[in-house]
């Protein structure tokens, strides 16, 4: 591998002892020197490949600390259902149906009935356009789905089908299934959909990898199923994996992981094991997040899928085997139950049996009295700032005054807790610059009309937001891992930007796209050189 000499750029190192440098030297995938032009000369590295970066800005590459990697790759080929109206979503489905052989499944993702002026979806909306093709469209939250009659018939869901454990089959007033499936009821259909084969998975993962490189992302924490791990392992063995992937363990694979001796933190340089993933509740959109008090205008408090006793039982088994926990919790009741469970596991001295600190995924609404417990227990808050931008209207509608404690990044940081950021793609875009903008502004994004900041007291500084995307995710994984900084001895993972994030206006952050991305000393994205 060539020795690379990078010059004529402003390098932000994220090393407090030396915040900026003028030159980097990279050998064997590692940074071997970082300093000023006076300290580092290309003459000292004969034969090195000099790259003049033309005065641009360089940061350590980003991490997406919560992504569904295979699902994101697959979503790039599915019907894009994130539309302003139900009518437009149906039109897109119809186009795909016309292109699909009769009887074959049509899959889509991203619909959100909460923003549709033309009402909530129903199987009847799809039936006349797709009488022979089963249609299955996942909600933006991935916690509910919209199916047509052909899909329901394919799996035998009728008016006499009982709700499965942990799920609800949506029904019309007469008891007939209406095509909406919530939480565990989604599995009734998903289990019948032909899974992509290994080759299709590898193609989808490669497509996802290329998109993430385009956004300056070099590391991800993945929350997909075990088939994703198997395909990633193959890509890693073939040296085709150009992302650092921390692969989390699905609950159904816990026994297998323990039997084979898998522990959190184990693995190769590019593919390692993370946390056991559990679900304590559902999501805000379908009102299945577990609440301490009912949703506004409702008697419902959502769905609690795990209580503290469940968490203690599973935690004892997993942590004793060296596997830490990452638990999905969105509602304030779910977050309290998780913290109650973690507190008992902490007291039982089980935290010390794993190399990784436990975490909570999302932490979207947390009671003020529970927030300090994150820091006291050493629990990492894994949050997705872009959710605050997209969820603000439905959060106001369903949570009302409780929103002052929703997506509470500032409150979390003030307690001293560790905060890491991701996207939850394909629920949202993995673009970290959208996430940065959301974290520092809590304002409108993209083509949406400008709006005042939502609960502005929960905004955080650009530096804190960058740390949550760059340095903290690495500190949450392998102890002693040297990634997330531009300094000697660290992995050469970096992103080249056309603008300096610290000098442009806040409104410009969301529109930035990288010029180049490097992973492990290799340029994996640099369109000017034909690397896409």
Secondary structure, 3 states (H helix, E strand, C coil): CCCEEEEEEEEECCCCCCCEECEEEEECCEEEEEECCCCCCHHHCCCCEEEEEEEEEEEECEEEEEECHHHHHHHCCCEECCCCCHHHHHHHHHHHHHHCCCCCCEEEEEECHHHCCCCCCCHHHHHCCCCCCCEEEEECCCCEEEECHHHHHHHCCCCCCCCCCCEEEEECCCCCEEEEEEECCHHHHHCCCCCCCHHHHHHHHHHHHHHHHHCCEEEEEECCCHHHHHHHHHHHHCCCCCCEEEEEEEHHHHHHHHHCCCCCCCECCCEEEEEEEEECECCCCCCCCCCCCCCCCCCCCCCECCCHHHHHHHHHHHHHCCCCEEEEECCHHHHHHHHHHHHHHHHCCCHHHCCCCCEEEECCECCHHHHHHHHHHCCEEEECCHHHHHHHHHHHHHHHHHHHHECCHHHHHHCCCCEEECCCCCCCCCCHHHHHHHHHHCCCCCCCCCCCCCCHHHCCCHHHHHHHHCCHHHHCCCCCCCCCCCCCCCECCEEEECCCCCCCCHHHHCCCCCCEEEECCEEEEEHHHCEC
